[in-house]
Amino acid sequence: MPKMKTRKSAAKRYTITKNGKVKYKKQGLRHILTKKSTKRKRKLRKTGTLSPAEVKRAKQLMPYA
């Protein structure tokens, strides 16, 4: 049986931690930053973790992660 392929789009967006959580970079910090508050931009810098329902989908896209 051949190896399963990893979805490269998912591999670029998510990283899986040792405990099995899935981290991602929050969206909204690329452009149009002048109208966003400093507090909002500061919170967007931190990485987010996916909800359990989304984790299942992300792990299917990355079978060897």
Secondary structure, 3 states (H helix, E strand, C coil): CCCCCCCHHHHHHEEECCCCCEEEECCCCCCCCCCCCHHHHHHHHCEEECCHHHHHHHHHHCCCC
